[in-house]
Amino acid sequence: ARARLTQLQSDPQLATRAAVEISDAEAAVVAAEKSRKDKDLVNHLVLIADRKVDIAGARARARLYEDQRKGLSEQSATARLDSRTREADDLRRQLAELNAKETDRGMVVTLGDVLFDTGKSDLKGGAVGNLAGVLNKYQDRTVIIEGHTDSVGSDDYNYGLSNRRANAVKSFLVSQGISAGRIDASGKGEGYPVADNGSPAGRQQNRRVEVIISNTGVSSP
């Protein structure tokens, strides 16, 4: 018992994790060593000492393994966080190449009216192809597509046109492998201008499709 207790006490990783149990074992070993009475009592004290050393060792190892498990779990969580941070930085860099702007809603890519002929909703392509490539790399990001028009024409006409254009962009992205379930497309008509509709340049800025990419990924079990 003394040899095993000494070995346990000399291991700092174990000794610090079962101080109370080791103290109990030490007292039991000392009692057995000092006993000079009948043989049965000596054997009984030795048995108690052995048992307490076993308990101290088992408790110390169990706590060591639990601490190691927690340490590995924390390291894994840190690694996952670092990975997500790198992924987010990479996404921002790629979207910046598409002149995206960072907002509270997410990264916003504005597709100008050059992608559509006047009054039409047939998509010409262009920057949308590059956007599809980025979205395919980050498949946990949700996407909101909003169509906007200038103030020329009736409210109903502009709403319908903006809705068709938003859904044309959605259809293109789906055709490039983006899951339709990730995308919400809608038209906003002329209700959200970003410039004065009183000038041709202002109206051109208002004729746009905005693609908003979520800041965070879709939660998974």
Secondary structure per residue as TSV (DSSP state, phi and psi in degrees):
chain	resnum	aa	ss	phi	psi
A	1	A	-	360.0	-42.6
A	2	R	H	-61.4	-43.1
A	3	A	H	-63.9	-44.3
A	4	R	H	-68.1	-37.1
A	5	L	H	-65.6	-42.5
A	6	T	H	-61.5	-41.3
A	7	Q	H	-62.3	-41.3
A	8	L	H	-65.8	-42.4
A	9	Q	H	-67.9	-26.9
A	10	S	T	-83.5	-8.2
A	11	D	-	-96.1	105.6
A	12	P	H	-62.1	-32.0
A	13	Q	H	-67.5	-32.6
A	14	L	H	-88.9	-42.8
A	15	A	H	-59.6	-37.9
A	16	T	T	-76.7	-14.0
A	17	R	T	-99.1	-2.4
A	18	A	-	-147.2	48.1
A	19	A	H	-60.5	-42.3
A	20	V	H	-66.7	-46.3
A	21	E	H	-64.7	-38.3
A	22	I	H	-67.1	-37.5
A	23	S	H	-63.2	-41.4
A	24	D	H	-63.3	-41.7
A	25	A	H	-65.2	-40.1
A	26	E	H	-60.0	-44.0
A	27	A	H	-63.6	-39.5
A	28	A	H	-68.0	-40.4
A	29	V	H	-65.4	-43.9
A	30	V	H	-61.0	-41.8
A	31	A	H	-62.4	-40.4
A	32	A	H	-68.2	-38.6
A	33	E	H	-68.0	-34.0
A	34	K	H	-83.0	-16.4
A	35	S	-	-68.8	128.3
A	36	R	-	-127.0	20.4
A	37	K	S	-89.3	-152.6
A	38	D	-	-63.9	157.0
A	39	K	H	-60.4	-39.6
A	40	D	H	-62.2	-41.2
A	41	L	H	-66.2	-41.4
A	42	V	H	-60.0	-48.0
A	43	N	H	-60.4	-39.1
A	44	H	H	-64.4	-44.1
A	45	L	H	-66.7	-37.2
A	46	V	H	-64.7	-41.3
A	47	L	H	-62.4	-42.8
A	48	I	H	-63.0	-43.4
A	49	A	H	-61.5	-45.7
A	50	D	H	-59.0	-43.8
A	51	R	H	-64.2	-42.9
A	52	K	H	-67.7	-34.8
A	53	V	H	-65.3	-41.6
A	54	D	H	-60.4	-44.9
A	55	I	H	-62.9	-44.9
A	56	A	H	-60.8	-44.2
A	57	G	H	-64.3	-42.9
A	58	A	H	-64.9	-43.7
A	59	R	H	-64.2	-42.7
A	60	A	H	-62.8	-44.7
A	61	R	H	-67.9	-39.2
A	62	A	H	-61.4	-42.9
A	63	R	H	-69.9	-35.4
A	64	L	H	-63.6	-46.5
A	65	Y	H	-62.8	-39.4
A	66	E	H	-66.0	-41.5
A	67	D	H	-63.9	-39.8
A	68	Q	H	-65.4	-39.9
A	69	R	H	-62.9	-43.6
A	70	K	H	-63.3	-39.1
A	71	G	H	-62.3	-42.9
A	72	L	H	-65.6	-38.6
A	73	S	H	-63.8	-41.5
A	74	E	H	-66.6	-39.7
A	75	Q	H	-62.7	-41.1
A	76	S	H	-64.7	-42.3
A	77	A	H	-63.5	-40.4
A	78	T	H	-64.6	-40.7
A	79	A	H	-64.0	-40.5
A	80	R	H	-65.4	-40.9
A	81	L	H	-63.7	-43.3
A	82	D	H	-60.7	-40.8
A	83	S	H	-63.7	-44.0
A	84	R	H	-65.8	-35.9
A	85	T	H	-65.6	-44.0
A	86	R	H	-63.1	-39.9
A	87	E	H	-62.9	-44.2
A	88	A	H	-64.0	-41.0
A	89	D	H	-64.0	-40.6
A	90	D	H	-66.1	-40.9
A	91	L	H	-62.5	-44.6
A	92	R	H	-60.3	-40.7
A	93	R	H	-63.1	-45.1
A	94	Q	H	-67.8	-38.4
A	95	L	H	-71.1	-29.3
A	96	A	H	-62.1	-32.1
A	97	E	T	-67.0	-19.6
A	98	L	T	-98.7	16.7
A	99	N	T	60.6	34.8
A	100	A	-	-72.5	151.0
A	101	K	E	-115.8	139.1
A	102	E	E	-86.7	126.3
A	103	T	E	-132.1	176.4
A	104	D	T	-64.2	-26.4
A	105	R	T	-82.3	-19.1
A	106	G	E	137.2	-168.2
A	107	M	E	-82.1	125.7
A	108	V	E	-108.5	119.7
A	109	V	E	-103.0	122.1
A	110	T	E	-99.5	122.1
A	111	L	E	-100.5	117.1
A	112	G	E	-73.7	175.4
A	113	D	G	-73.6	-4.4
A	114	V	G	-66.2	-15.0
A	115	L	G	-79.0	-9.1
A	116	F	S	-134.4	145.1
A	117	D	-	-72.8	156.9
A	118	T	T	-55.1	125.1
A	119	G	T	74.0	6.8
A	120	K	-	-112.8	163.9
A	121	S	-	-123.8	12.4
A	122	D	-	-79.6	123.2
A	123	L	-	-80.4	135.4
A	124	K	-	-89.1	-19.2
A	125	G	-	106.8	-117.1
A	126	G	T	67.8	-125.5
A	127	A	H	-62.9	-19.8
A	128	V	H	-64.8	-32.2
A	129	G	H	-63.6	-42.1
A	130	N	H	-65.1	-38.2
A	131	L	H	-63.7	-40.5
A	132	A	H	-60.8	-39.2
A	133	G	H	-62.3	-40.2
A	134	V	H	-67.1	-45.8
A	135	L	H	-65.5	-30.4
A	136	N	H	-68.6	-24.9
A	137	K	H	-80.0	-25.4
A	138	Y	-	-122.1	75.2
A	139	Q	T	-77.1	-3.2
A	140	D	T	-94.7	3.1
A	141	R	E	-92.6	134.0
A	142	T	E	-86.9	158.4
A	143	V	E	-132.9	132.2
A	144	I	E	-114.8	128.0
A	145	I	E	-115.3	124.5
A	146	E	E	-125.6	124.7
A	147	G	E	-92.6	142.4
A	148	H	E	-135.8	151.2
A	149	T	-	-128.6	175.2
A	150	D	-	-85.7	-168.8
A	151	S	S	-94.9	4.3
A	152	V	S	-76.2	127.1
A	153	G	S	100.5	172.4
A	154	S	-	-76.1	162.2
A	155	D	H	-59.5	-44.8
A	156	D	H	-63.5	-42.4
A	157	Y	H	-62.9	-46.6
A	158	N	H	-65.8	-38.3
A	159	Y	H	-63.2	-46.2
A	160	G	H	-62.1	-42.8
A	161	L	H	-64.0	-45.0
A	162	S	H	-64.7	-35.8
A	163	N	H	-68.3	-41.8
A	164	R	H	-65.4	-38.9
A	165	R	H	-67.5	-41.9
A	166	A	H	-60.9	-42.8
A	167	N	H	-74.2	-24.5
A	168	A	H	-66.2	-40.9
A	169	V	H	-65.0	-42.3
A	170	K	H	-60.0	-46.4
A	171	S	H	-60.2	-39.6
A	172	F	H	-64.3	-45.3
A	173	L	H	-62.5	-40.3
A	174	V	H	-63.0	-39.2
A	175	S	H	-65.4	-19.9
A	176	Q	T	-95.1	9.7
A	177	G	T	102.2	1.1
A	178	I	-	-78.7	130.7
A	179	S	-	-63.8	130.9
A	180	A	G	-61.7	-27.6
A	181	G	G	-67.2	-17.3
A	182	R	G	-85.5	-12.4
A	183	I	E	-115.1	133.4
A	184	D	E	-120.6	119.3
A	185	A	E	-118.8	138.5
A	186	S	E	-156.9	158.8
A	187	G	E	-101.8	143.9
A	188	K	-	-114.5	-1.6
A	189	G	T	63.1	-140.9
A	190	E	T	-99.0	11.0
A	191	G	S	-75.1	-12.5
A	192	Y	S	-130.1	65.9
A	193	P	-	-69.7	149.8
A	194	V	S	-109.9	-2.2
A	195	A	S	-150.6	171.8
A	196	D	-	-74.5	125.7
A	197	N	T	-75.3	1.0
A	198	G	T	-78.2	-8.2
A	199	S	S	-127.8	154.1
A	200	P	H	-58.4	-39.8
A	201	A	H	-65.1	-40.6
A	202	G	H	-65.5	-42.7
A	203	R	H	-63.4	-36.6
A	204	Q	H	-64.0	-39.8
A	205	Q	H	-65.0	-33.9
A	206	N	H	-75.2	-24.0
A	207	R	S	-81.7	98.3
A	208	R	E	-156.2	164.4
A	209	V	E	-123.9	125.6
A	210	E	E	-102.7	131.8
A	211	V	E	-113.0	115.7
A	212	I	E	-104.9	117.5
A	213	I	E	-99.1	127.3
A	214	S	E	-59.8	148.7
A	215	N	E	-72.3	-28.7
A	216	T	E	-123.1	157.2
A	217	G	E	-76.9	164.8
A	218	V	-	-68.3	133.5
A	219	S	-	-65.8	140.4
A	220	S	-	-127.6	151.1
A	221	P	-	-58.9	360.0
